């Protein structure tokens, strides 16, 4: 079985090597190479035939930091899943990194099992957020939407509820008796209407506005 490839971008070599050893111990993942900063990674990536599945990215690095690197990757290599791995746990930094395109945010004191679960969910769902980061995102989303009066149609609400489940978009189309193309239209309309960019944004909006009940 082909393993999912991971690149570590971290300016502290010993820490980078330790993380690589940890990732290589996971059955479904392997580290392709290590880079000391964003500039080093972008130059290395340009010379490679294949892109990594996941990049574990530090934020505070010399020459080109994680946030700026993430913005470039989002524009030029959108299929690469970037997850921040940092000691920084302040809200502005987390929000800035996620807005730059990171699909997850992890602290460096994360447990081994939690790191493996995060990498697995990144491959399966395209993103991974801890409860703490989700809470921060909800707060940020609330601030962005607090002055807006957004009215959703009943079918949009139905789609939104299903989008908060584990169903794929194709399965949602079947459940709503609609074509996948129509479901894509619902998704894109809600992205624009709610000012979100991905499925996690839809979930966070639904939670904040009591469209779904997490306890049910």
FILUMMI-126606 format. One line per field, with one value per residue: chain; z, y, x of N, C-alpha, C, CB in turn; residue in one letter. Coordinates in steps of 0.1 Angstrom, whole numbers. Atoms other than C-alpha are relative to their C-alpha. Glycine has a CB too. Example, Ala and Ser with C-alpha at 12.3 -4.5 7.8 and 13.67 -1.06 7.14 Angstrom:
<recs>
cadena <- c(A,A)
nz <- c(0,0)
ny <- c(-12,-11)
nx <- c(9,-9)
caz <- c(78,71)
cay <- c(-45,-11)
cax <- c(123,137)
cz <- c(0,8)
cy <- c(12,11)
cx <- c(9,-8)
cbz <- c(12,-14)
cby <- c(0,5)
cbx <- c(-10,4)
residuo <- c(A,S)
</recs>
This chain:
<recs>
cadena <- c(A,A,A,A,A,A,A,A,A,A,A,A,A,A,A,A,A,A,A,A,A,A,A,A,A,A,A,A,A,A,A,A,A,A,A,A,A,A,A,A,A,A,A,A,A,A,A,A,A,A,A,A,A,A,A,A,A,A,A,A,A,A,A,A,A,A,A,A,A,A,A,A,A,A,A,A,A,A,A,A,A,A,A,A,A,A,A,A,A,A,A,A,A,A,A,A,A,A,A,A,A,A,A,A,A,A,A,A,A,A,A,A,A,A,A,A,A,A,A,A,A,A,A,A,A,A,A,A,A,A,A,A,A,A,A,A,A,A,A,A,A,A,A,A,A,A,A,A,A,A,A,A,A,A,A,A,A,A,A,A,A,A,A,A,A,A,A,A,A,A,A,A,A,A,A,A,A,A,A,A,A,A,A,A,A,A,A,A,A,A,A,A,A,A,A,A,A,A,A,A,A,A,A,A,A,A,A,A,A,A,A,A,A,A,A,A)
nz <- c(0,1,-11,2,-2,-8,0,-13,2,-14,0,-10,6,-9,-1,13,2,-10,5,11,-6,-5,11,6,-8,3,11,13,4,0,2,13,-3,-10,5,-11,0,11,13,3,4,13,10,1,6,15,7,-1,9,-7,-12,-12,-3,-11,-4,-13,2,-11,4,-2,6,7,15,4,-10,4,6,14,8,2,10,13,3,3,14,10,-3,-9,-4,-12,-13,-9,-14,-8,-12,-6,-14,-1,-2,-1,10,13,8,5,10,12,7,7,11,11,7,-8,-2,-14,-9,-11,-9,0,-12,3,-2,12,6,5,12,10,3,7,13,6,3,11,12,2,1,6,-11,-14,-10,-14,-5,-4,13,5,-8,4,13,-2,-4,12,10,-6,2,15,4,-10,5,12,-1,11,0,8,5,-7,6,-4,-14,1,5,-10,-11,5,1,-13,-3,6,14,10,8,9,-8,-3,12,0,-11,3,13,9,8,-6,5,-8,-14,1,0,-14,-8,4,-4,-15,-2,3,-9,-14,-1,-4,11,0,-7,-15,-2,-1,-13,-11,1,-4,-15,-6,2,-5,11,-5,-14,-2,-11,5)
ny <- c(-12,-12,-8,-14,-7,-12,-8,-8,-13,-4,-5,7,13,11,2,5,15,7,1,9,14,2,2,13,11,2,10,-5,-12,0,-13,0,-8,-11,-13,-9,-12,0,-2,12,9,-4,3,14,4,-3,10,14,4,3,-9,8,0,-9,-8,-5,-13,-9,-14,-10,5,-10,-1,1,7,9,-6,-4,12,6,-8,3,14,0,-5,7,15,1,13,4,-3,-5,-1,-7,7,-11,-3,-11,4,-12,1,-6,8,12,-5,-4,11,7,-8,1,12,12,9,4,-7,8,-4,10,9,10,14,8,5,-12,-4,9,-2,-12,3,9,-7,-9,8,4,-10,-12,-10,5,-11,4,-7,-13,-8,-2,-10,-12,-3,-4,-14,-8,0,-8,-14,-4,1,-6,-11,4,8,10,9,12,8,13,10,-4,4,15,3,-4,10,12,-3,1,15,6,3,-7,-8,9,7,-10,-1,11,-1,-12,3,-11,3,-5,-13,-8,-1,-9,-13,-3,-2,-13,-11,-2,-5,-14,-7,1,-5,11,5,14,7,-3,-13,3,6,-9,-9,7,2,-13,-5,10,8,14,1,9,10,9)
nx <- c(8,-7,2,2,-12,0,-12,0,-6,-3,-14,-8,-3,3,15,5,-4,8,14,-1,0,14,9,-4,5,14,1,5,-7,-15,-6,-8,-12,1,-4,-3,9,9,-8,-6,10,6,-11,-1,12,0,-9,6,10,13,3,3,14,1,-11,0,-7,-2,4,-11,-12,-7,1,14,7,11,12,-3,-2,13,7,-6,4,14,2,-7,1,12,3,-9,7,-10,5,-10,-5,-6,1,9,14,8,11,-3,-9,7,9,-8,-6,11,4,-11,2,-3,12,1,-9,-4,-11,-11,1,11,-3,-3,13,8,-7,4,14,1,-5,10,12,-4,1,14,10,-5,-3,1,-1,3,11,-4,-1,13,6,-6,6,14,0,-4,11,10,-3,2,14,9,7,7,13,-1,11,-2,12,2,-9,-14,-2,0,-14,-9,0,-6,-14,-6,-1,-12,3,-7,9,7,10,10,9,9,10,9,6,-5,-13,-13,-3,9,-6,-12,6,3,-13,-6,9,-2,-13,0,9,-5,-14,-9,-8,-1,11,-1,6,14,3,-1,11,11,-1,2,14,9,6,-1,-1,-11,3,11)
caz <- c(0,-10,20,23,20,45,44,76,74,106,113,143,129,160,164,127,128,160,143,112,133,149,116,101,129,116,93,66,65,56,56,21,32,57,50,72,62,37,10,13,9,-21,-39,-31,-41,-75,-83,-74,-97,-71,-44,-8,5,37,49,86,88,116,117,131,107,91,55,48,76,77,70,39,27,32,11,-17,-15,-15,-48,-66,-50,-37,-35,-8,27,50,88,112,139,163,198,191,206,205,186,160,149,146,126,103,96,88,66,47,38,65,68,105,135,160,190,193,226,208,218,194,189,184,157,138,141,128,98,91,92,69,43,48,51,39,73,110,138,176,197,209,173,163,192,180,144,156,174,143,121,146,143,105,104,133,112,85,82,63,53,41,20,34,9,17,54,45,25,53,79,57,50,87,86,74,40,9,-15,-39,-10,-1,-37,-35,-2,-14,-48,-67,-92,-79,-101,-83,-49,-61,-68,-33,-18,-39,-32,6,4,-11,10,43,34,40,19,28,45,80,75,68,99,121,108,114,150,158,144,160,126,140,175,185,214,193)
cay <- c(0,34,56,92,116,143,171,189,226,235,256,236,205,183,189,184,150,140,148,129,98,101,104,75,53,57,28,50,79,86,117,126,153,181,218,246,274,283,295,263,243,262,258,221,216,232,206,176,157,148,170,158,150,170,197,201,238,258,295,315,307,329,341,330,322,298,322,337,303,290,319,310,273,281,300,278,243,243,205,203,201,224,220,243,227,255,267,297,294,330,335,361,339,308,328,343,310,294,323,319,284,260,230,225,239,218,226,210,194,172,136,109,94,128,136,104,110,145,133,106,130,155,127,116,149,176,194,188,212,206,217,247,259,253,275,302,299,301,333,347,337,353,386,385,377,396,426,405,392,360,341,306,287,255,234,253,245,208,207,225,199,171,188,186,148,123,120,128,154,126,108,141,144,110,117,150,133,159,157,161,192,207,199,216,246,246,243,272,294,289,294,328,337,327,341,307,288,252,225,233,268,255,233,261,284,257,251,288,294,263,247,215,202,186,167,150)
cax <- c(0,13,18,7,36,45,70,81,90,108,139,150,168,166,129,123,141,122,88,99,107,73,55,74,62,26,16,0,25,61,82,96,120,127,130,144,120,93,118,137,105,92,126,127,91,97,124,102,80,54,38,35,0,6,29,36,45,60,50,79,108,135,135,99,75,46,19,35,45,9,-5,19,10,-27,-23,2,-3,-39,-40,-13,-29,-9,-13,4,25,35,41,19,-16,-28,-61,-48,-20,-43,-69,-43,-27,-61,-71,-38,-50,-39,-63,-55,-36,-17,5,39,30,4,3,15,-20,-36,-10,-18,-55,-50,-30,-56,-85,-66,-64,-100,-118,-94,-91,-86,-94,-92,-121,-101,-94,-130,-141,-118,-131,-167,-159,-142,-171,-195,-177,-178,-215,-229,-239,-255,-291,-288,-319,-317,-342,-356,-337,-305,-310,-317,-284,-266,-277,-266,-233,-227,-229,-203,-221,-202,-216,-226,-245,-262,-274,-289,-306,-321,-331,-310,-281,-245,-243,-273,-257,-225,-247,-261,-226,-212,-242,-238,-201,-208,-238,-222,-187,-170,-145,-149,-171,-158,-170,-205,-204,-193,-220,-246,-234,-234,-269,-284,-292,-278,-278,-245,-261,-288)
cz <- c(0,12,-3,4,8,-1,13,-3,13,1,11,-4,9,1,-13,-2,10,-6,-12,5,5,-11,-7,7,-3,-12,-14,-4,0,-4,-13,2,10,-6,12,1,-13,-14,-4,-5,-14,-11,-2,-7,-15,-7,1,-10,6,12,12,2,11,3,15,1,13,-4,1,-6,-7,-15,-5,10,-5,-6,-14,-9,-3,-11,-14,-5,-4,-14,-10,1,9,4,12,13,10,14,8,12,7,15,3,2,2,-12,-13,-9,-6,-12,-13,-8,-8,-12,-11,-7,7,2,15,8,12,8,1,11,-2,3,-13,-7,-6,-14,-11,-4,-9,-15,-8,-5,-11,-13,-3,-4,-6,10,13,9,14,4,3,-13,-6,8,-5,-14,1,5,-11,-10,5,-3,-14,-4,9,-5,-12,3,-11,1,-9,-4,7,-6,3,14,0,-5,11,11,-5,-2,13,5,-7,-15,-10,-8,-9,8,4,-12,-1,11,-2,-14,-10,-7,8,-5,8,14,0,0,14,8,-4,4,15,3,-2,9,14,2,6,-12,-1,9,15,3,1,13,11,0,5,15,6,-1,3,-11,2,15,3,10,-4,-6)
cy <- c(13,9,15,8,12,7,9,12,6,4,-6,-15,-12,-3,-5,-15,-8,-2,-10,-14,-4,-4,-13,-12,-3,-9,6,13,-2,14,0,7,11,13,10,13,-1,1,-13,-11,3,-3,-15,-6,2,-10,-14,-3,-2,9,-9,1,10,7,4,12,7,14,9,-7,12,0,0,-8,-8,6,5,-12,-7,8,-4,-14,0,5,-9,-15,-2,-14,-5,5,5,0,6,-9,10,0,11,-4,12,0,8,-8,-12,4,4,-11,-8,8,-1,-13,-13,-8,-5,8,-9,6,-10,-9,-11,-14,-8,-5,11,4,-10,1,12,-2,-8,8,11,-7,-3,12,14,10,-7,12,-6,8,15,9,2,11,14,4,4,14,10,1,8,15,4,1,8,12,-4,-8,-10,-9,-11,-6,-13,-11,3,-5,-16,-4,3,-11,-13,2,-1,-15,-5,-4,7,9,-9,-7,10,2,-11,1,11,-2,11,-5,5,14,10,2,9,15,5,4,14,12,3,5,16,8,1,5,-11,-6,-15,-6,3,13,-1,-6,10,10,-7,-2,13,5,-11,-7,-15,0,-11,-11,-10,-12)
cx <- c(9,-3,-2,13,-1,13,-1,9,2,14,9,3,-3,-15,-6,3,-9,-15,0,0,-13,-9,3,-4,-15,-1,-4,7,15,4,9,13,-3,5,1,-8,-9,7,7,-10,-4,11,1,-12,0,8,-5,-11,-13,-1,-3,-15,-2,13,-2,8,1,-4,11,13,7,-2,-15,-8,-11,-12,2,1,-14,-8,5,-5,-15,-3,6,-1,-12,-3,8,-7,11,-7,11,4,9,-1,-10,-14,-9,-10,4,9,-7,-9,7,6,-11,-5,10,-2,3,-13,-1,11,3,11,10,0,-11,5,1,-13,-8,6,-4,-14,-2,4,-10,-12,3,-1,-15,-10,5,4,0,1,-3,-12,4,1,-14,-7,4,-6,-15,-1,4,-11,-11,2,-2,-15,-10,-8,-9,-13,0,-12,2,-13,-1,9,15,3,1,14,10,1,7,15,8,1,13,-3,9,-10,-9,-11,-11,-9,-10,-11,-10,-7,4,13,12,3,-9,5,12,-5,-4,12,6,-8,2,14,0,-9,5,14,9,6,0,-11,0,-7,-16,-4,0,-11,-13,-1,-4,-14,-10,-8,2,2,11,-3,-11,6)
cbz <- c(12,-13,10,9,-14,15,-13,11,-10,10,2,14,-4,13,4,-11,4,13,-5,-9,11,8,-10,-3,15,-2,3,2,10,-10,12,-11,-13,12,-10,0,1,1,2,13,10,-1,5,14,6,-2,6,15,-7,5,-4,12,5,13,-9,11,-10,5,9,14,-10,3,-7,-15,10,12,9,0,7,13,3,0,12,10,-1,1,6,-8,-12,-1,5,-3,6,5,-4,-6,7,-12,12,0,6,3,8,11,5,5,10,10,5,7,-13,13,-9,1,4,-5,14,-1,13,-15,9,3,11,10,1,6,13,6,0,9,12,2,1,12,14,-10,-1,3,-3,9,13,6,-10,2,15,-1,-8,11,12,-6,-2,15,4,-8,0,12,-4,-9,1,1,-5,8,-15,0,-15,-1,9,-10,-13,6,4,-14,-6,11,-5,8,-3,-10,-8,-6,12,4,-12,2,13,0,1,8,-14,-4,-15,1,5,-12,-10,7,-3,-15,-3,7,-10,-15,0,6,7,9,0,5,-3,4,-11,-12,3,-1,-14,-7,4,-6,-14,9,-13,-8,7,4,12,-10)
cby <- c(0,7,-1,6,2,-5,9,-8,9,-12,15,0,0,2,14,8,-2,7,14,3,-1,12,12,0,3,13,-10,3,11,-11,5,6,6,-4,6,3,13,11,11,-6,0,15,6,-7,7,14,1,-2,-13,-14,10,5,-14,-9,12,-11,8,0,4,4,-11,-1,-11,-6,11,-8,13,9,-11,0,15,0,-9,10,14,3,-5,5,-10,7,-12,14,-14,14,-13,13,2,10,-9,13,7,14,-5,-6,11,9,-10,-3,15,0,0,3,-12,-15,14,-14,4,8,8,1,-7,-12,-8,11,1,-15,1,11,-7,-11,8,5,-13,-7,3,5,12,-11,11,2,-7,0,-7,-13,-2,0,-13,-9,2,-5,-15,-3,2,-11,-15,5,11,-9,10,-8,8,-10,-1,-4,0,15,4,-5,8,14,-3,-5,14,8,-7,-12,3,-10,11,-11,-6,14,0,-13,3,13,-1,13,5,-9,1,-5,-14,-3,1,-11,-11,0,-3,-13,-6,3,-8,-13,13,-10,5,-5,-14,0,10,-10,-11,8,5,-14,-4,11,4,6,4,-7,-4,7,8,7)
cbx <- c(-10,-3,12,-12,7,-3,1,7,-8,-3,-1,-6,14,7,-6,7,15,0,-4,13,11,-5,1,15,2,-7,-9,-15,-4,5,8,-9,5,8,-10,14,8,-10,10,7,-12,-3,13,1,-12,6,14,-5,4,0,-12,7,-5,-5,3,5,-8,15,-12,2,-3,15,8,-2,-5,-4,-4,12,9,-7,2,15,2,-7,7,14,13,-12,2,14,-7,4,-4,-6,8,-6,13,2,-1,8,-12,6,12,-8,-9,12,7,-11,-2,14,7,7,1,3,-6,5,-6,13,-2,-4,-12,8,-8,0,15,3,-8,8,13,-4,-5,14,8,-5,-6,-9,-10,11,-10,12,-5,14,9,-8,3,15,1,-7,10,13,-5,-1,15,7,-4,8,9,9,-12,13,-13,9,0,-15,-2,2,-12,-11,3,-3,-15,-6,2,-8,-13,4,-15,7,8,9,7,8,9,8,8,8,-15,3,-1,11,-3,-15,4,8,-12,-8,10,2,-14,-3,11,-5,-13,-1,0,-8,14,13,1,15,3,-4,11,14,-3,-1,14,9,-1,-10,7,12,-13,13,-5,-9)
residuo <- c(X,X,X,X,X,X,X,X,X,X,X,X,X,X,X,X,X,X,X,X,X,X,X,X,X,X,X,X,X,X,X,X,X,X,X,X,X,X,X,X,X,X,X,X,X,X,X,X,X,X,X,X,X,X,X,X,X,X,X,X,X,X,X,X,X,X,X,X,X,X,X,X,X,X,X,X,X,X,X,X,X,X,X,X,X,X,X,X,X,X,X,X,X,X,X,X,X,X,X,X,X,X,X,X,X,X,X,X,X,X,X,X,X,X,X,X,X,X,X,X,X,X,X,X,X,X,X,X,X,X,X,X,X,X,X,X,X,X,X,X,X,X,X,X,X,X,X,X,X,X,X,X,X,X,X,X,X,X,X,X,X,X,X,X,X,X,X,X,X,X,X,X,X,X,X,X,X,X,X,X,X,X,X,X,X,X,X,X,X,X,X,X,X,X,X,X,X,X,X,X,X,X,X,X,X,X,X,X,X,X,X,X,X,X,X,X)
</recs>
